[in-house]
Amino acid sequence: MKVLVINAGSTSLKYQLIEPETQTVMAKGVCDRIGLDCGFIKHSSLKESSYKAEIDMKDHAKAIQVVLEILQDSKHGVIQSLSEIDAVGHRVVHGGEEFYQSVLIDENVMNSIEKCVAIAPLHNPANITGIRACASVMGDLPQVAVFDTAFHHTLPPEAYMYAVPYEYYKKYALRKYGFHGTSHRYVSKRTAQLLGRPLEELRLVVCHLGGGSSVCAVKYGKSVDTSMGFTPMDGLPMGTRSGSIDAGAALYMITQFGLSPQELVEILNKKSGVLGVSGISSDFRDLEIAAAEGNERAMLARKMFSYAGKKMIGSYIAAMGGVDAIAFTGGIGENDEGMRAGFVEGLECFGIELDLEKNKGRRTEGVISKPESKVTVLLVPTNEELMIALDTKEIVDSLAGKK
């Protein structure tokens, strides 16, 4: 089976063609600047390491066409015809309360995804566009939605409820949903494999650290708490997102600065986080360089991020009654040794002892804690695309009556 995995953004479309049985990535790439001038595609495959071409793409349907053409191209492609693609798997950010697992997409599912636009206005519209574009180009080929929120449906009410009038939850589904669920699910399973223990016996803290960051408490294979909330703005301070902020402070910004609610969202979502604190960049690599050169605001931004992460880890250890392992993933989690160290610094009281030599530099998958550490610390590169492909295969196989 070959599964085309799609992750559609507002002006971009990432893709991978995967064989789930062998976990082989046959080809992958990104179409960027969709609907804008100077659009381009970056593509790599088993046949060649990299290829880039400028292509104008007026919309996502055109981008899908470009992807399908390059996959079949005699020089750059890896398939002879579209008939070799068995299904399409889509990353969908928000599934609300309705979806607790991946599902085959039909019009009822689409209507439900569209209802979540109000609570995920930056993400779900792009995901919907990608699904519609695939349908317009690929017809009735099975499409599967894999939701970022689904893994967190096991949160207990005391973890997902907000202390606001209860009718706001009942009428408007105002609650914590959590995100990065596909990543947290993959890393949890992979961590158990690396430890050689059943996932159902482990208490894990997974730190997905990137432009968007979240921490998740995974107890015996189930998400029991996570740092992102009703929206992906909650929790840790991120690249451009504020993270947790006193609601009174947000109200103060509206009344004192004359901001509209939309202007406030724009500031907290795109102009805050480490970018807002440092005044330099949302990229942690830039902040690392600036901090090394003595820039105090860059140092502060990095310290705020690691301090928030350390508190999150400690609180989740308390919530689970202990911890067996902590796993770092994502662009920052996999490549920033200082940030990994900062997240666990001062947590020796829990039996966490990082091996500074193993933690050095950009690391590949493996253990980075000392042998005598009571808690194993690992670096586990995430693979959301593989999880999407595996879920898609499982659903399509079930439709065909396969075991």
C-alpha positions in Angstrom: 0.0 0.0 0.0 1.1 3.6 -0.7 -0.3 6.4 1.3 0.0 10.1 0.4 0.3 12.1 3.6 -0.8 15.8 3.4 -0.3 18.6 5.9 -1.9 21.7 4.4 -1.1 25.2 5.7 -2.5 28.5 4.7 0.1 29.1 1.9 2.0 25.8 2.0 1.4 22.1 1.5 3.8 19.4 2.9 3.6 15.9 1.6 5.1 12.4 1.9 4.4 9.3 0.0 4.9 6.4 2.4 4.7 2.6 2.3 3.3 1.9 5.8 4.2 -1.8 5.8 7.9 -1.1 5.4 7.7 2.4 6.8 9.5 3.6 3.7 9.3 7.2 2.7 9.3 7.1 -1.1 9.2 10.8 -1.6 8.5 14.0 0.3 8.5 17.7 -0.1 6.7 21.0 0.3 4.8 23.4 -2.0 5.3 26.9 -0.7 3.9 30.3 -1.4 0.6 28.9 -2.7 -1.6 31.8 -4.0 1.4 34.2 -3.9 4.1 35.3 -6.3 7.2 33.2 -6.7 5.7 29.8 -5.6 8.0 26.8 -5.5 8.2 23.1 -4.8 11.0 21.4 -2.9 11.1 17.6 -3.5 13.2 14.7 -2.6 12.8 10.9 -3.2 14.5 7.6 -3.2 15.8 8.5 -6.6 17.4 11.9 -5.8 18.3 13.8 -2.7 16.8 17.2 -3.6 15.0 19.1 -6.4 13.6 22.6 -6.4 11.5 24.4 -9.0 9.6 27.6 -9.2 6.0 27.0 -10.0 3.0 29.4 -9.7 0.2 27.7 -7.7 -2.9 29.8 -7.5 -4.6 27.5 -4.9 -4.2 24.2 -3.1 -5.9 22.3 -5.8 -3.1 23.4 -8.2 -0.5 22.5 -5.5 -2.0 19.0 -5.3 -1.8 18.7 -9.1 1.9 19.7 -8.9 2.6 17.1 -6.3 0.9 14.3 -8.2 2.7 15.3 -11.4 6.1 15.3 -9.8 5.4 11.9 -8.1 4.8 10.5 -11.6 7.6 12.4 -13.3 10.0 10.1 -15.2 13.0 11.9 -13.7 11.9 12.9 -10.2 8.9 10.6 -9.6 8.6 7.3 -7.8 5.3 5.9 -9.3 4.1 5.2 -12.8 0.5 6.3 -12.3 -2.0 7.6 -9.7 -3.5 4.2 -9.4 -0.5 3.2 -7.3 -1.7 5.6 -4.5 -4.2 3.8 -2.3 -5.3 6.5 0.1 -4.6 10.0 1.4 -4.0 10.8 5.1 -4.5 14.3 6.3 -3.3 16.0 9.4 -6.2 17.9 10.9 -5.4 20.2 13.9 -8.8 20.3 15.7 -11.4 17.6 15.9 -13.3 19.1 18.9 -15.0 16.8 21.3 -16.5 14.6 18.5 -13.3 12.8 17.2 -11.3 10.7 19.6 -9.6 8.7 16.8 -8.7 8.9 13.1 -11.7 8.6 10.7 -12.6 8.1 7.1 -13.6 11.5 5.6 -17.1 12.0 4.3 -19.4 15.0 4.2 -20.5 14.5 7.8 -16.9 14.5 8.9 -16.2 17.6 6.8 -19.1 19.4 8.4 -17.8 18.6 11.9 -14.3 19.8 11.0 -15.8 23.0 9.6 -17.7 23.5 12.9 -14.3 23.5 14.7 -13.1 26.5 12.6 -14.4 28.9 15.2 -12.0 27.4 17.8 -9.1 26.7 15.4 -9.3 29.6 12.9 -5.6 29.5 12.0 -5.4 25.8 11.3 -8.7 24.0 10.3 -9.5 26.2 7.3 -6.1 25.2 5.7 -6.7 21.5 6.6 -10.2 21.7 5.0 -8.7 23.3 1.9 -6.2 20.5 1.5 -9.0 17.8 1.8 -11.2 19.6 -0.7 -8.3 20.0 -3.1 -7.4 16.3 -2.9 -11.0 15.4 -3.6 -11.2 17.7 -6.6 -8.1 16.2 -8.1 -8.2 12.6 -6.9 -11.9 11.9 -7.0 -13.2 9.1 -4.7 -9.8 7.9 -3.4 -10.2 7.2 0.4 -9.2 10.1 2.5 -8.5 9.8 6.3 -8.4 12.6 8.9 -5.9 12.2 11.7 -6.6 14.8 14.5 -4.0 16.5 16.7 -6.6 16.7 19.4 -7.6 13.0 19.4 -4.9 11.6 21.6 -5.9 13.9 24.4 -9.5 12.7 24.6 -8.4 10.5 27.5 -7.8 13.6 29.7 -10.0 13.4 32.9 -12.5 16.2 33.5 -10.4 17.7 36.3 -7.6 18.2 33.7 -9.6 19.5 30.8 -12.3 21.6 32.5 -11.9 25.3 33.0 -13.3 26.9 36.2 -15.8 29.1 34.4 -19.6 28.8 34.5 -20.4 25.1 33.6 -22.9 26.0 30.9 -20.0 27.5 28.8 -18.7 24.0 28.6 -22.1 22.4 27.9 -23.2 24.9 25.3 -20.0 26.0 23.7 -17.5 23.2 24.5 -15.2 25.6 26.2 -12.5 23.3 27.6 -8.9 22.2 27.1 -8.3 20.1 24.0 -4.5 19.9 23.7 -2.6 19.6 20.4 0.5 17.8 18.9 -1.4 14.6 19.8 -0.1 12.7 16.8 3.5 13.5 17.8 3.0 12.7 21.5 1.4 9.4 20.5 4.3 8.4 18.2 7.0 9.4 20.7 5.3 7.6 23.6 5.1 4.4 21.6 8.7 4.7 20.4 10.0 5.5 23.9 8.4 2.3 25.2 10.1 0.4 22.4 13.5 1.9 23.2 13.0 1.1 26.8 11.9 -2.5 26.0 8.9 -2.1 28.2 5.1 -2.2 27.6 3.7 1.3 27.1 0.9 0.4 29.5 3.4 0.2 32.4 5.1 3.5 31.9 4.6 7.1 33.1 6.1 9.4 30.5 6.6 13.1 30.0 6.9 14.0 26.3 8.3 17.4 25.4 7.5 18.4 21.8 9.6 21.5 21.4 9.6 23.6 18.2 8.0 26.8 16.8 4.9 25.5 18.6 5.7 23.6 21.8 3.8 21.4 24.2 4.4 19.0 27.1 2.3 16.0 27.6 1.8 13.6 30.6 1.3 10.1 29.3 0.3 7.6 32.0 0.1 3.9 31.0 -0.3 4.8 27.3 -3.0 7.5 27.7 -2.7 11.3 27.7 -3.7 12.6 31.2 -2.7 16.2 30.9 -1.0 18.5 28.3 0.1 22.1 28.2 -1.8 23.5 25.3 -5.4 24.2 26.0 -8.5 25.5 24.2 -6.1 26.8 21.5 -2.5 26.1 20.7 -1.6 29.5 22.3 -1.7 28.1 25.8 1.1 26.6 27.8 4.8 27.2 27.2 6.0 30.5 25.7 6.7 29.6 22.1 8.3 31.1 19.0 5.7 33.8 18.5 2.9 32.7 20.9 2.6 34.0 24.4 1.8 30.8 26.1 -0.2 31.0 29.4 -1.1 34.5 30.3 -3.4 35.9 33.0 -6.8 36.6 31.5 -6.8 39.9 33.4 -3.6 40.9 31.7 -5.2 40.2 28.3 -8.2 42.3 29.3 -5.9 45.1 30.4 -4.2 45.1 27.0 -7.6 45.5 25.3 -8.8 48.3 27.5 -5.5 50.2 28.0 -4.0 49.9 24.5 -7.3 50.2 22.7 -7.0 46.8 21.0 -9.8 44.9 19.3 -10.1 41.2 20.3 -8.7 40.3 16.9 -5.7 42.6 17.3 -5.1 41.0 20.7 -5.1 37.5 19.2 -2.7 38.8 16.5 -0.3 40.1 19.2 -0.5 37.0 21.4 -0.3 34.5 18.5 2.2 36.2 16.2 4.2 38.9 18.0 4.8 37.4 21.5 6.7 34.4 22.8 10.5 34.5 22.6 10.2 36.9 19.6 8.4 39.4 21.7 10.7 39.0 24.7 14.0 39.0 22.8 13.0 41.5 20.0 15.4 39.5 17.8 13.8 36.4 16.4 11.4 33.5 17.0 14.1 31.1 15.9 15.8 29.5 18.9 19.0 29.1 16.9 19.2 32.9 16.5 18.6 33.3 20.2 21.3 30.8 21.1 23.8 32.8 19.1 22.6 36.1 20.5 22.7 34.8 24.1 26.2 33.5 23.6 27.2 37.0 22.5 25.8 38.5 25.7 22.4 39.7 24.6 20.4 39.8 27.9 16.9 39.7 26.3 17.9 36.6 24.3 19.1 35.0 27.5 15.9 35.9 29.2 13.7 34.5 26.5 15.5 31.2 26.6 15.4 31.1 30.4 11.7 31.8 30.4 11.1 28.9 28.0 13.2 26.4 29.9 11.7 27.6 33.3 8.2 27.1 32.1 9.1 23.6 30.8 10.8 22.6 34.0 7.6 23.6 36.0 5.5 21.7 33.5 7.6 18.5 33.9 7.4 18.8 37.7 3.7 19.3 37.8 3.1 16.3 35.5 5.3 14.1 37.7 3.1 15.1 40.6 -0.1 14.4 38.5 1.1 10.9 37.6 2.5 10.0 40.9 6.0 9.6 39.5 7.8 9.3 36.1 9.8 6.6 34.4 11.1 8.5 31.4 11.2 12.0 29.8 11.4 12.2 26.0 12.4 15.3 24.0 11.3 15.7 20.4 10.7 18.5 17.8 13.2 20.8 16.2 14.3 22.4 19.5 14.0 19.2 21.5 16.2 17.3 19.0 18.8 19.9 18.3 19.2 22.3 21.3 21.3 20.7 24.0 21.1 23.8 26.2 17.3 23.7 26.2 17.2 20.0 27.0 19.5 20.6 29.9 17.5 23.6 31.0 14.3 21.6 31.1 15.6 19.1 33.6 18.1 21.3 35.5 17.1 21.3 39.2 15.0 18.2 38.9 17.6 15.9 40.4 15.3 15.5 43.4 13.1 13.3 41.2 16.1 11.1 40.3 16.7 12.8 36.9 20.4 12.9 36.0 21.3 14.1 32.5 24.6 12.9 31.0 26.1 16.1 29.7 28.3 14.3 27.2 25.5 12.2 25.7 23.4 15.4 25.6 25.9 17.3 23.5 25.0 18.8 20.1 22.4 17.6 17.7 21.6 14.1 18.7 20.1 11.1 17.0 17.6 8.8 18.8 18.7 7.4 22.1 19.2 7.8 25.8 20.9 11.0 27.1 20.7 10.3 30.9 23.3 8.8 33.1 23.1 5.0 33.6 22.4 5.5 37.3 19.6 8.0 36.7 16.3 6.7 38.2 14.4 8.4 35.3 15.5 7.7 31.8 15.8 10.8 29.6 15.7 10.2 25.8 15.9 12.1 22.5 13.2 10.6 20.2 12.7 12.3 16.8 9.0 12.5 16.0 7.4 11.0 13.0 3.8 12.4 12.7 3.7 11.5 9.0 4.3 7.8 9.7 1.5 7.8 12.4 -0.8 9.3 9.8 0.1 6.7 7.2 -0.3 3.9 9.7 -3.7 5.1 10.8 -4.8 5.6 7.2 -3.7 2.1 6.3 -5.6 0.6 9.3 -8.8 2.4 8.3 -8.6 1.5 4.6 -7.7 -2.1 5.4 -10.8 -2.3 7.7 -13.0 -1.0 4.8 -11.6 -3.8 2.6 -12.4 -6.4 5.3 -8.7 -7.1 6.0 -7.4 -8.1 9.4 
